[in-house]
Amino acid sequence: MKSILRVYDTLEAHVLSYSLAFTTILIFIQVVLRYVFNHSLSWSEELARYIFIWQIWLGTSVAMKEGGHINLDLLKNKLSGRGRIMLELLANILMVAFCAFLVIKGWDLASSMMRRGLKSPAMRIPTWIIYSSLPFSQLIVAIRLIGKIRENLLKLFGRAGIEEPEAGKESA
């Protein structure tokens, strides 16, 4: 499973990097065409928006991997050892439940778009492709969270070392 996630991590990093570069170039070309040549592409703004939507949702997975989501450390910093692990375990279980909700509802929305045969206005691409970014990304986030839950359980039952925070070092 870890090797699959490593391959996915690499793919995700490349997709996000190249899509950002592509979107930047596309918007630059659109600005030049509009203000220098008084001509614009009818589809560029729509494509940039849809790429941005995918980037945002894929970014939630990257933020989960790197611990970049906001969290409240007030209670966590007061706990240590098993108490801290149990709190993290509870938080991760709740986040998996929320991800499952987003996967289910996102899938319902994307399949509704597919059944209706809706297409985007300028590019005429199926809207389910855009809406499927939500269930896809949250499934990846849930998989990452399940890995963290596994780590918490291993720590809780003594199969892995319990990390104490370093003195004077606060987590973000």
ZAFI-140917 format. One record per atom (N, C-alpha, C): x, y, z. Coordinates in steps of 0.2 Angstrom, whole numbers, plus 2048, in hexadecimal, padded with zeros to 3 digits. Example, Ala and Ser with C-alpha at 12.3 -4.5 7.8 and 13.67 -1.06 7.14 Angstrom:
<atoms>
8427E482783E7EA8278427F08278407F58238447FB824840800827
</atoms>
This chain:
<atoms>
8047FA80080080080080480680080A80680480E80C80481180D7FD8138087FA8168097F381180C7EE80B80A7EF80680D7EA8058147EC8058167F380481D7F580A8217F281081E7F38168227F08158237E981381F7E58128207DE80D8257DD8078257E180282A7E08058317E28098317E780C8377EA81083B7E48148377E18188397DB81383C7D580E8387D48098397CE8068407D08038407D68008467D980484C7D980A84C7DB80F8527DA8108547D381184F7CF8128517C880B8547C58068517C67FF8547C37FE85B7C67FF85C7CC7FE8637CF8038687CD80A8667CC80F86A7C980D86C7C280C8677BE80B8687B780586C7B57FF86A7B97F986E7B87FA8757BA7FE8777C07FF87E7C28028817BC80887E7BA80B8827B48078837AE80387E7AC7FF87E7A67FA8847A77F78847AD7F18897AF7F48907AE7FA8917B17FE8977B17FF89A7AA8028957A680389779F7FD89879B7F789479C7F18957997EE89C79B7EE89E7A17EB8A47A37F08AA7A07F68A97A07FB8AE79D7F98AF7967F88AA7927F78AA78B7F08AE78A7EB8AC78E7E58AF78E7E58B778F7E98B97947EA8C07957ED8C478F7F28C178D7F68C47877F18C47817EE8BF7807E98BF77A7E48C477B7E18C57817DC8C97827DE8D17827E38D27857E58D97867EA8DC7807EE8D777D7F28D97787EF8D87717EC8D37707E98D17697E18D27697DE8D476F7D78D576F7D38CF76D7D58CA76F7D28C376D7D38BF7737CE8BB7747CF8B677A7CC8AF7787CF8AA77C7CD8A377C7C68A277F7C189F77C7BB89E7807BB8997857C08957857C088F78A7C588F78F7CA89478F7D08947937CE89579B7C989A79C7C789B7A37C48957A67C08927A27BC88C7A47C18867A67C68857A27CB8807A37CF8817A97D18887A97D588A7AF7D18897B67CB88A7B67C78897BC7C68827BD7C587E7B87C48767BA7CB8737BC7D08757B97D78737BC7D88757C37D687B7C47D787E7CB7D387A7D07CD8787CE7C88747D37CC86E7D47CE86A7CF7D28647D07D88657D57DC86B7D37E286C7D77E086D7DF7DB8707E07D98727E77D786B7EB7D38677E77D18617EB7D785C7EB7DB85C7E67E18577E77E685A7EC7E68617ED7EA8647F27E88627F97E28607FA7E085E8017E38578037E58537FE7E884D7FF7F084F8017F38537FD7F98557FF7FA8588067F585D8077F586080E7F485A8137F08558127F08508177F684C8187FA84B81280084781280584B81680585281580B85681880885981F80285782180085A8287FF8628277FC8648217FB86B8207F486D8227EF8698237E986B8257E986F82C7E587482D7E48778337E28728397E487383F7E186F8447E287384B7DE8718507DF8748567E387085B7E987385D7EE8708617ED8718687E887586A7E78768717E68708767E286C8747E18668787E78618777E98608707EE85C86F7F585D8727F68648737FC8658767FC86487E7F68648817F58628887F685B8897F58578847F68508857FD84D8837FE84788580484488380383C88380883988080883288080182F87D7FE82A8807F882787E7F282C87D7F18318817EC8358817EC83987A7F283B8787F383F8727F283A86C7F483486C7F382F8677EB82E8667E882D86C7E182C86C7DD8328697DF83886A7DC83E8687DD83E8607E383D85E7E583D8577E18378537E08318567DC82C8547D582E8537D28318587CB8338577CA8388527CF83D8517CE84284C7CF83F8457D383A8447D483783E7CE83383C7CB82F8417C582C83F7BF83083D7BF8368417B983B83F7BB83D8387C183F8367C38418307C183C82A7C383682C7C18308277BA8308267B683182B7AE83182A7AC8378267AF83D8277AD8428237AF84181B7B583E81A7B883D8147B38388107B18338147AC82E8117A583280F7A383681379D83A81279E83E80B7A484180A7A68458047A68417FE7A983B7FF7AA8367FA7A38347F779F8327FC7988307FA7948357F779483B7FA7908417F77938437F17998447F079D8467EA79B8417E579B83A7E679A8367E17938367DF78E8377E37878397E178783F7DD78A8447DE78A84A7DA78D8497D37938467D37968447CD7928407C878F83A7CC78B8367C87848397C578283E7C977C8417C777D8467C17838497C178584C7BB7868487B57898427B678A83D7B178383B7AE77E8397B27788377B077483C7AC7758437AE7728487AB77584A7A477B8487A377F84979D78185179D7828547A278485B7A278B85C7A078B86179C79286379979486A79B79A86C79B79C87379D79A87779779987E79979788279379C88478E7A288578F7A788778A7AA8817877AC87C78B7B08777887AC8717867A68707897A286B7887A486478A7A88647907AB85E7937A585C7987A585679A7A085379F7A18567A579C8597A979E85C7AF79F8577B579E8517B479F84C7B97A784B7BA7AB84D7B57B284D7B57B48527BA7B18577BA7B385D7BF7B185B7C67AB8587C77A88577CD7AB8507D07AE84C7CC7B18467CF7B78487D37BA84E7D27C08507D67BE84F7DE7B88507E07B78507E77B78497EA7B38447E77B483D7EA7BB83A7E97BE83B7E37C58397E27CA83B7E77CA8427E87CF8447ED7CD8427F47C78427F67C68407FD7C78397FE7C68357F97C882E7FA7CF82D7FB7D48317F87DB8317F97DC8338007D98398027DA83B8097D883680E7D283380D7D082D8127D58288127D882680C7DE82180C7E48238107E58298107EB82C8147E982C81B7E382E81D7E182E8247E18278277DF8228237DF81B8257E68198277EB81B8237F281A8247F481D82B7F182382C7F38268337EF8238397E98208377E681D83C7EA81683E7EC8138397F080D83A7F680F83E7FA81483D8008168417FE8188487F881B8497F681C8507F48168547F18118507EF80B8547F68078557FB80785180180485280480785880480E85980781185E8038108657FD8108647F980F86A7FA80886D7FB8038697FB7FC86B8037FA86C8077FF86C80E7FD86D8127FA8688107FB8628147F885C8187FD85981780385B81C80885881D80D85E82281185D82481686281F81B86381E81D86981A82386A81F82986A81D82E86682183486581F83986A82383C86E82184187382484886F82084D87082285386D82885687082D85986C83385C86E83186287383586287883486887D83586F87983087387A83187A87782F87A87082D87486D82B87486682387386582087886381987786281787585B81287185A81086F85380B87485080B87484A807879846800877846
</atoms>
